[in-house]
Amino acid sequence: MSYNAPIKDMLFVMNELANIDAVSALPGCEDATRETAEAVLEENAKFVSGVIAPLNHAGDKEPSFWHDGQVTTTKGFKEAFRQFADAGWQGLQHPQDFGGQGLPKLIGTPCVEMLHGANLSFALVALLSDGAIEALMTAGSDEQKATFLEPLVTGKWTGTMNLTEPQAGSDLAAVRTRAEPQGDGTYKIFGTKIFITYGEHDMAENIVHLVLARTPDAPPGVKGISLFIVPKFMVNADGTLGARNDVHCVSIEHKLGIKASPTAVLQFGDHGGAIGTLVGEENRGLEYMFIMMNAARFGVGMQGIGLAENAYQKAVAFAKERVQSRDLAGSAGPVTIIHHPDVRRMLMSMRAQTEAARALAYVGAGIHDIAHHHADEETRAANQAIYEYLVPVIKGWSTEMSENVARDGVQVHGGMGFIEETGAAQHYRDAKILTIYEGTTAIQANDLVGRKTLRDGGKVAKHLIAQVRATATQLGELDGADFAAIQGRLEQGAADLEAVVDFVLANAKSDVKAVFAGSVPYLKLAGVVLGGWQMGRAAVIAQQKLAGGDGDQAFFQAKIATARFFADHILAQSTALRASIVDGHAGVLALPEEMF
């Protein structure tokens, strides 16, 4: 079964929840109309379902391989990436000045979801290039932009992010790769980087590595890290490729999932030093790398949503075909398993969580566009703060969600889910990495507590909670048991999230470990409540559409039913999460180390 993009739901979220009309009213976004969005999404859906999705299973069975320093990707990947780049998909969200299409993030985000939903391993090469482009757009010199941006935006070249080292996983203060100035504006780079996604491959003629390293007189810790461009091939003044740089792939990893994506070990400087150029100023590398990381973290959240959608589609198709046992209400013979209540529960859980995460992410994309394009500086700053609060939630909650959805997908298949040929197991294996790379869920949660809640005294969090309550009030104005149920759950969720934010603010200085013991549950609570908020908004709009006789009535009825399920089964978890955070921290820290 191939991947089918859920365009109807995507457009509903873009138009009704993320407010594409407000985005198209922004300076520089005038072309981002509803009509443009629909045309772009339909074209992208055709491309990913026809070209990219058919390579997904093949990549799992015949992954990329390394030989003598060279990586050969799965058969078909190279040709598919050339079609992807030539069609302009790499540059969809990037400036026209560098060969892109200049469309806002709100239109680009569904395309990112589709690409990852169709083929996670393939899509990673584009994700890393997007991050490199963002970093160079922000911190690169005019010369660096002129040299590297157009080839990256057009997909002629690809980009990587080089942070991790054998002794320095998430702790970047331990980075040892060194950069020695040569006196001519260049540096020689020496060191080893691991876990480098698409660090070596055969899909583009050059690879632009962005590398964290230390200069000789750098201060210790994260304050002494600089960022360097280290291309696989040196670039001549006229833009043509020159000599091979001293950066080499010495192996690729053998992994649980995303097997077609080559994860490289890169060695810099074994033959005299890899030539690099400084991005921005010395000792500000982590600041610049965070630009890449924030772009990639949002993208990884979309990976989770795309994978969850594919896993859900596969589970629904199987449940409608697999005949097993009689209907509990009585039947003459065996029925398809979609008739069984627990299978229906799992499918509804998969659907509701995926739709909620999609809605929250797309709303975040629209907020990002306002933060970057609005004419008023204060409005831009306020929306940027909201977007930054949402990024760790979108990354952390959506990826944890995708792992749960993929697990349920295997469970719906039963024994056949454990058999590789159905494809359900691949989704489960692929999903696991999403909660780990670009910052584990715990790192996202630490960011949510430290940088996004404590730093502004909970201002953004309280602003969002107020909006959740406003939606609950709207639900209370509608007649019907569904809306009353969603309203009640949403009000309780808002109260639970507020209590946790207050707990974080009150205890961070006096008992910091107690606060961070509940950081991941806090992130999950934020995702559950804010996702429930979007589902509540969707239910209100769906009811308005039904009352007006607008559009696809069955779609709107399903939207209300799915929102009700989310409220009853997912949002209902908020009180337990609150208790685990506010009251449960003692149990986390109760045992001394020697008792484990």
C-alpha positions in Angstrom: 0.0 0.0 0.0 1.4 3.4 -1.0 1.2 6.6 1.0 -1.8 8.9 0.3 -1.4 12.5 1.5 -4.4 13.6 3.7 -4.9 16.8 1.6 -8.4 17.4 2.8 -7.4 17.5 6.5 -4.2 19.5 5.7 -6.2 22.2 3.9 -8.8 22.3 6.6 -6.0 23.0 9.2 -4.2 25.5 7.0 -7.4 27.4 6.1 -9.4 27.3 9.3 -6.9 26.8 12.2 -3.6 28.2 11.0 -5.4 31.1 9.1 -3.7 31.1 5.8 -5.6 34.2 4.9 -3.8 36.1 7.6 -0.5 34.8 6.3 -1.2 35.8 2.7 -1.9 39.3 4.0 1.7 39.6 5.3 4.3 41.6 3.3 6.1 39.3 0.9 3.5 36.5 1.3 0.8 37.8 -1.0 1.0 34.8 -3.3 0.3 32.4 -0.5 -3.4 32.2 -1.1 -5.8 29.3 -0.5 -5.7 28.5 -4.2 -1.9 28.5 -4.3 -1.8 26.2 -1.2 -4.2 23.7 -2.7 -2.3 23.6 -6.0 1.1 23.2 -4.3 -0.2 20.4 -2.0 -1.9 18.5 -4.8 1.3 18.6 -6.9 3.5 17.6 -4.0 1.2 14.7 -3.2 1.4 13.4 -6.7 5.2 13.6 -6.6 5.8 12.0 -3.2 3.2 9.2 -3.8 4.5 8.4 -7.3 8.2 8.9 -6.9 9.3 8.9 -3.3 6.9 6.5 -1.5 7.7 3.4 -3.7 11.3 3.6 -2.6 10.5 3.4 1.2 10.3 -0.4 1.6 13.2 -0.9 -0.9 15.4 1.4 1.2 14.6 -0.7 4.3 15.5 -3.9 2.6 18.5 -2.7 0.6 19.9 0.2 2.5 22.8 2.5 1.7 26.2 0.9 2.0 29.8 2.1 2.5 32.9 0.8 0.6 36.4 2.3 0.6 35.2 5.7 1.8 32.3 6.0 -0.6 28.6 5.6 0.2 26.2 4.2 -2.4 22.5 5.0 -1.6 19.6 2.7 -2.2 18.8 2.1 -5.9 16.5 4.9 -7.1 17.4 7.4 -4.4 19.8 9.4 -6.6 17.4 9.7 -9.5 14.5 10.6 -7.2 16.5 13.3 -5.4 17.4 14.8 -8.8 13.7 14.9 -9.7 12.9 16.4 -6.2 15.5 19.1 -6.6 14.8 19.9 -10.3 11.1 20.3 -9.5 11.9 23.0 -6.9 10.8 21.2 -3.8 14.1 21.8 -1.9 13.7 25.5 -2.4 10.0 25.8 -1.7 10.4 27.8 1.5 13.6 29.5 0.7 14.2 33.0 -0.9 13.8 33.6 -4.6 17.1 35.5 -4.6 18.9 32.2 -4.1 16.8 30.0 -6.5 13.9 29.2 -4.1 10.2 29.8 -4.5 9.9 32.0 -1.4 6.7 30.5 -0.1 5.8 30.8 3.6 6.4 28.1 6.2 2.7 27.4 6.4 2.6 26.1 2.8 6.0 24.4 3.1 5.1 22.5 6.2 2.5 20.2 4.7 4.9 19.4 1.9 7.5 18.5 4.5 5.0 16.2 6.2 4.2 14.5 3.0 7.8 13.9 2.1 8.5 12.3 5.5 5.3 10.4 5.5 6.2 8.9 2.1 9.8 8.0 2.9 11.6 9.0 6.1 15.0 7.9 5.1 14.9 9.8 1.8 13.5 13.0 3.3 16.3 13.4 5.8 18.7 14.7 3.1 16.3 17.6 2.4 15.8 18.3 6.2 19.5 18.7 6.8 19.9 21.0 3.8 17.1 23.1 5.1 18.9 23.6 8.4 22.2 24.5 6.7 20.4 27.0 4.5 18.7 28.6 7.6 22.0 29.0 9.4 23.8 30.5 6.4 21.0 32.9 5.7 21.2 34.2 9.3 25.0 34.1 10.0 26.8 33.6 6.8 28.9 36.4 5.1 27.9 37.8 1.8 30.6 35.8 0.1 29.5 32.6 1.8 25.9 33.2 0.8 26.9 33.9 -2.8 29.0 30.7 -2.9 26.8 28.2 -1.1 23.2 29.2 -0.9 22.0 28.8 -4.4 23.5 25.3 -4.9 21.9 24.3 -1.5 18.5 25.9 -2.2 18.3 24.3 -5.7 19.4 20.9 -4.4 22.6 20.9 -6.5 24.5 20.4 -3.3 23.3 19.1 0.1 24.1 20.2 3.7 24.9 18.5 7.0 25.1 19.4 10.7 28.2 18.2 12.5 27.9 18.4 16.3 28.3 15.0 17.9 31.6 13.4 18.7 32.5 10.0 20.3 33.0 11.6 23.7 30.4 14.4 23.3 26.9 13.3 22.6 24.3 15.9 23.8 27.0 17.6 25.9 28.5 20.0 23.4 30.7 21.5 26.0 32.9 18.4 25.5 33.5 19.1 21.8 37.2 18.6 21.0 37.4 19.1 17.2 39.9 21.9 16.7 40.2 24.7 14.1 43.6 26.2 13.5 43.7 29.6 11.8 45.9 29.8 8.7 46.3 33.5 8.5 44.5 33.8 5.2 40.9 33.7 6.5 40.8 29.9 6.4 41.1 27.3 9.2 42.4 23.8 9.2 39.9 21.4 10.9 40.9 18.3 12.8 38.7 15.8 14.6 36.0 13.2 14.4 32.2 13.7 14.1 29.7 10.8 14.4 26.0 10.4 13.7 26.2 12.7 10.6 23.1 12.2 8.6 23.9 12.0 4.9 27.5 12.9 5.8 28.5 11.0 2.6 26.4 9.9 -0.3 26.2 9.9 -4.1 23.0 12.0 -4.6 24.6 15.4 -5.1 28.0 16.6 -6.5 29.0 18.4 -3.3 28.2 18.2 0.4 28.5 21.3 2.6 29.4 20.4 6.1 28.7 22.8 8.9 31.0 21.9 11.7 31.4 22.9 15.4 35.0 23.2 16.5 37.3 25.1 18.8 40.0 27.7 18.0 43.3 27.5 19.9 42.5 30.4 22.3 38.8 29.6 22.7 37.3 29.7 26.3 36.3 26.4 27.7 32.8 25.0 27.5 30.0 25.9 25.1 31.2 29.6 25.1 34.3 28.5 23.1 32.6 26.8 20.1 32.8 28.2 16.6 31.0 27.2 13.4 32.8 26.4 10.2 31.8 25.6 6.6 33.8 22.6 5.4 32.8 21.5 1.9 33.5 18.0 0.7 35.0 19.6 -2.5 36.6 23.0 -2.4 34.7 25.6 -4.4 36.6 27.8 -6.9 36.0 31.5 -7.4 33.7 30.8 -10.4 31.6 28.4 -8.4 33.0 25.2 -10.0 34.3 22.4 -7.8 38.0 22.2 -7.0 40.1 19.8 -5.0 38.8 17.1 -2.6 38.8 18.5 0.9 40.4 16.5 3.8 37.1 15.2 5.2 36.4 11.5 4.7 33.7 9.0 5.7 35.4 6.2 7.5 32.2 4.2 8.1 28.4 4.3 8.3 26.2 3.0 11.1 24.1 -0.1 11.1 20.8 0.9 12.6 17.4 -0.1 14.0 15.5 2.0 11.5 15.9 4.6 8.8 18.3 2.2 7.2 18.5 3.9 3.8 19.7 7.2 5.3 23.5 6.9 5.6 24.6 7.9 9.1 28.3 8.7 8.7 31.4 8.8 10.9 33.5 11.7 9.4 37.2 12.2 9.9 38.5 15.7 9.5 42.2 16.4 8.9 43.9 13.0 8.6 45.8 14.2 5.6 47.0 17.7 6.6 43.8 19.4 7.7 40.4 20.0 6.2 40.0 23.6 5.0 37.1 25.5 6.6 35.8 29.0 6.7 34.4 30.7 9.8 30.7 31.4 9.9 30.0 34.7 11.7 32.2 35.4 14.7 34.5 33.1 16.7 33.0 31.5 19.8 29.4 32.1 18.6 29.1 28.8 16.9 26.5 27.2 19.2 24.3 30.3 18.8 24.4 29.8 15.0 24.0 26.0 15.2 20.8 26.5 17.2 19.4 28.2 14.1 19.9 24.9 12.3 18.7 22.9 15.2 15.5 24.8 15.7 14.7 24.4 12.0 15.6 20.7 12.2 13.6 20.2 15.4 10.5 21.5 13.8 11.2 19.3 10.8 11.6 16.2 13.0 8.3 17.0 14.6 6.8 16.9 11.1 8.7 13.6 10.5 6.7 12.1 13.4 3.4 13.4 12.1 4.1 12.1 8.6 5.1 8.7 9.8 2.1 8.5 12.1 -0.2 9.3 9.2 1.3 6.6 7.1 1.1 4.1 10.0 -2.5 5.0 10.5 -3.4 4.6 6.8 -1.7 1.2 6.7 -3.6 0.0 9.9 -7.0 1.2 8.6 -6.5 -0.6 5.3 -5.5 -3.8 7.1 -8.4 -3.6 9.5 -10.9 -3.2 6.6 -9.5 -6.3 4.9 -8.5 -8.7 7.7 -11.4 -11.1 8.6 -11.2 -12.5 12.1 -13.9 -13.6 14.6 -17.6 -12.7 14.9 -19.0 -9.3 15.7 -19.7 -9.0 19.5 -23.2 -7.9 18.7 -23.8 -11.1 16.8 -23.2 -12.1 13.2 -23.6 -15.1 11.0 -19.9 -15.4 10.4 -16.5 -13.7 10.9 -16.2 -10.0 10.2 -13.3 -7.7 9.3 -11.5 -6.6 12.4 -12.5 -3.0 12.1 -15.8 -4.1 13.6 -14.1 -5.0 16.9 -14.3 -2.3 19.6 -10.6 -2.4 20.6 -9.4 -2.2 17.1 -11.7 0.7 16.6 -10.2 2.3 19.8 -6.7 1.9 18.5 -7.5 3.4 15.1 -9.3 6.3 16.7 -6.3 6.9 19.0 -3.9 6.9 16.0 -6.1 9.2 14.0 -6.9 11.7 16.8 -3.3 12.0 18.0 -2.0 12.5 14.4 -4.6 15.2 13.6 -4.0 17.0 16.9 -0.2 17.1 16.3 -0.7 18.2 12.7 -3.0 21.0 13.8 -0.6 22.3 16.4 2.4 22.1 14.1 0.6 24.0 11.2 -0.6 26.6 13.7 3.0 27.0 14.8 4.1 27.4 11.1 1.6 30.2 10.7 2.9 31.9 13.8 6.4 31.5 12.5 5.4 33.4 9.3 3.9 36.2 11.3 7.1 36.4 13.4 9.2 36.8 10.2 7.0 38.9 7.9 4.6 41.1 9.9 5.2 44.8 9.5 5.0 45.6 13.3 8.1 44.8 15.3 6.3 44.1 18.5 3.9 41.7 16.8 6.9 39.9 15.2 8.6 39.6 18.6 5.5 38.3 20.4 4.9 35.7 17.8 8.5 34.6 17.7 8.3 34.0 21.5 5.2 31.8 21.0 6.8 29.9 18.1 9.9 29.2 20.2 7.7 27.9 23.1 6.0 25.6 20.6 9.1 24.1 18.9 10.1 21.7 21.7 6.5 20.7 22.1 6.1 20.0 18.4 9.3 18.1 18.3 9.1 16.2 21.5 5.3 15.5 21.8 4.8 14.7 18.1 7.7 12.3 18.0 6.7 10.5 21.1 3.2 10.4 19.7 4.5 8.8 16.4 6.2 6.0 18.3 2.9 5.2 20.1 0.9 5.4 16.9 3.4 3.1 15.1 3.2 0.7 18.0 -0.6 0.6 17.7 -0.2 0.1 14.0 1.7 -3.1 14.6 -0.9 -4.1 17.2 -3.8 -3.6 14.8 -2.0 -6.0 12.4 -1.6 -8.6 15.1 0.9 -11.3 14.2 1.2 -9.9 10.7 2.5 -6.6 12.2 5.5 -8.5 13.4 6.2 -9.7 9.9 8.4 -7.3 7.9 6.5 -7.7 4.6 3.5 -5.8 5.9 5.5 -2.6 6.5 4.0 -2.0 9.9 7.3 -3.0 11.6 9.3 -0.6 9.6 7.2 2.3 10.8 7.8 1.2 14.4 11.5 0.8 13.9 11.9 4.1 12.0 9.9 6.0 14.6 12.3 5.3 17.5 15.0 7.6 16.3 12.7 10.6 16.1 12.6 10.9 19.9 16.4 10.8 20.0 18.1 12.9 17.3 18.1 16.7 17.1 17.8 16.6 20.9 16.1 13.8 22.9 12.7 14.3 24.4 14.4 15.1 27.7 16.5 17.8 26.0 13.4 19.3 24.4 11.7 19.2 27.9 14.7 20.9 29.5 14.5 23.6 26.9 10.7 24.0 27.5 11.4 24.4 31.2 14.5 26.5 31.2 14.5 28.7 28.1 10.8 28.7 27.3 9.0 28.9 30.7 11.4 30.2 33.3 13.1 32.8 31.2 10.0 34.8 30.6 8.3 34.0 33.9 5.7 31.8 32.2 4.4 34.7 30.1 4.0 32.8 26.8 2.6 29.7 28.6 0.0 31.7 30.4 -0.9 33.5 27.1 -1.6 30.1 25.5 -3.5 28.8 28.4 -5.8 31.9 28.1 -6.5 31.0 24.5 -7.3 27.4 25.5 -9.9 28.8 27.9 -11.3 31.1 25.3 -11.9 28.0 23.0 -13.5 26.2 25.9 -15.9 29.1 26.3 -16.8 28.9 22.6 -17.5 25.2 23.0 -19.8 25.9 25.9 -22.0 28.0 23.6 -22.8 25.1 21.4 -25.5 22.5 22.0 -24.7 18.8 22.2 -23.0 16.3 24.4 -19.9 16.2 22.2 -19.2 19.9 22.7 -19.9 19.8 26.5 -17.5 16.9 26.9 -14.8 18.6 24.9 -15.3 21.8 26.9 -15.1 20.1 30.2 -11.9 18.3 29.3 -10.3 21.4 27.9 -11.1 23.5 30.9 -9.6 20.8 33.1 -6.5 20.6 30.8 -6.0 24.3 31.0 -6.2 24.2 34.8 -3.7 21.3 34.9 -1.2 23.0 32.6 -1.5 26.3 34.6 -0.9 24.4 37.8 2.3 22.9 36.4 3.6 26.1 35.0 3.0 27.7 38.5 4.9 24.7 40.1 7.8 25.2 37.7 8.0 28.9 38.4 7.7 28.5 42.2 10.2 25.7 42.6 12.9 26.2 40.0 15.3 28.0 42.3 14.5 26.2 45.6 14.3 22.6 44.2 15.6 22.5 40.7 15.8 18.7 40.5 12.2 18.3 41.5 11.2 20.6 38.6 13.3 18.8 36.0 12.2 15.4 37.3 8.8 16.3 35.8 10.1 18.1 32.6 9.2 15.3 30.2 5.7 14.9 31.7 5.4 18.7 31.4 6.2 18.6 27.8 3.7 15.8 27.2 1.1 17.8 29.2 1.7 20.8 27.0 1.3 18.7 23.9 -1.9 17.1 25.1 -3.5 20.3 26.2 -2.4 22.4 23.2 -3.3 19.6 20.8 -6.6 19.3 22.5 -7.1 23.0 22.1 -6.6 22.7 18.4 -9.1 19.8 18.3 -11.5 21.9 20.2 -11.1 24.7 17.7 -11.6 22.3 14.9 -14.9 21.0 16.5 -16.2 24.6 16.8 -15.5 25.3 13.1 -16.8 22.0 12.0 -20.1 22.6 13.7 -20.3 26.1 12.1 -19.8 24.4 8.7 -22.4 21.8 9.4 -24.9 24.5 10.5 -24.2 26.4 7.3 -24.5 23.4 5.1 -20.9 24.1 3.8 -18.6 21.6 2.2 -18.2 17.9 3.0 -20.7 17.2 5.8 -19.2 13.8 6.6 -15.8 15.3 7.0 -17.0 17.8 9.5 -19.0 15.1 11.4 -15.8 13.0 11.6 -13.8 16.0 12.8 -16.2 16.5 15.7 -16.2 12.8 16.6 -12.4 12.7 16.5 -12.1 15.8 18.7 -14.5 14.1 21.2 -12.3 11.0 21.2 -9.2 13.1 21.8 -10.8 14.9 24.7 -12.1 11.7 26.3 -9.0 9.5 25.8 -6.0 11.8 25.4 -6.8 15.1 27.0 -8.2 13.2 30.0 -4.6 12.3 30.8 -3.9 15.9 31.8 -4.8 15.4 35.5 -2.7 12.4 35.9 0.3 14.2 34.3 -0.2 17.1 36.6 -0.2 14.8 39.6 3.0 13.1 38.4 4.8 16.5 38.0 3.5 18.4 41.1 3.3 15.5 43.5 5.5 12.7 42.0 9.0 14.2 41.9 9.9 12.7 45.3 9.5 9.2 43.9 11.8 9.9 40.9 14.7 10.8 43.2 13.9 8.5 46.1 16.5 5.8 45.6 20.2 6.5 46.1 22.5 5.5 43.2 23.7 2.3 44.9 20.2 0.9 45.2 19.7 0.7 41.4 
